Amino acid sequence: MFELIPFDRRGNRVSAYDPFRLFDEMERSFWGSTPRQTVSSFRTDVADTGDAFLLDAELPGFKKEDISIDVENDCLTISAERKLDEEEKGKNFIKRERYYGSFSRSFDVSGINVDGIEAAYEDGVLKLKMPKKVETVQASRKLEIK
């Protein structure tokens, strides 16, 4: 109903049809009043299989070479960088919604056997299989008194 009225909801007169207005409104309703210019993280799912954790990270549009997985001091960091193509730099865009830059996320892996982590990347999803550390129970022993 509001689309048929030549005024927007705030009473401002709509001067011309703007085909991108609906996209702008959707973006504002999703991100808030000011659209985000950078995205610094990505979505992940973590499942527990009993003997391992399975981590799925959404990284659509990345090449395998653009993704890096580092483990340091019980911290696993997944990083990916999307660079602007040279041929796209000269284009005169009317609207630009795809984000470029660095994306990073870190996870505590103190209970993980880091030497056994396996990684695969397929269809825009990075899959990590992270085996749990096997807890070793100290065997009890009897001390001899001298």
Stockholm file with secondary structure:
# STOCKHOLM 1.0

chainA/1-146         MFELIPFDRRGNRVSAYDPFRLFDEMERSFWGSTPRQTVSSFRTDVADTGDAFLLDAELPGFKKEDISIDVENDCLTISAERKLDEEEKGKNFIKRERYYGSFSRSFDVSGINVDGIEAAYEDGVLKLKMPKKVETVQASRKLEIK
#=GR chainA/1-146 SS CGGGSSBCTTSCBCCSCCTTHHHHHHHHHHHCSSCCSCCCCCCEEEEECSSEEEEEEECTTCCGGGEEEEEETTEEEEEEEECCCHHHHTCCCSCCCCCCEEEEEEEECTTBCGGGCEEEEETTEEEEEEEBCCCCCCCCCCCCCC
#=GC SS_cons         CGGGSSBCTTSCBCCSCCTTHHHHHHHHHHHCSSCCSCCCCCCEEEEECSSEEEEEEECTTCCGGGEEEEEETTEEEEEEEECCCHHHHTCCCSCCCCCCEEEEEEEECTTBCGGGCEEEEETTEEEEEEEBCCCCCCCCCCCCCC
//
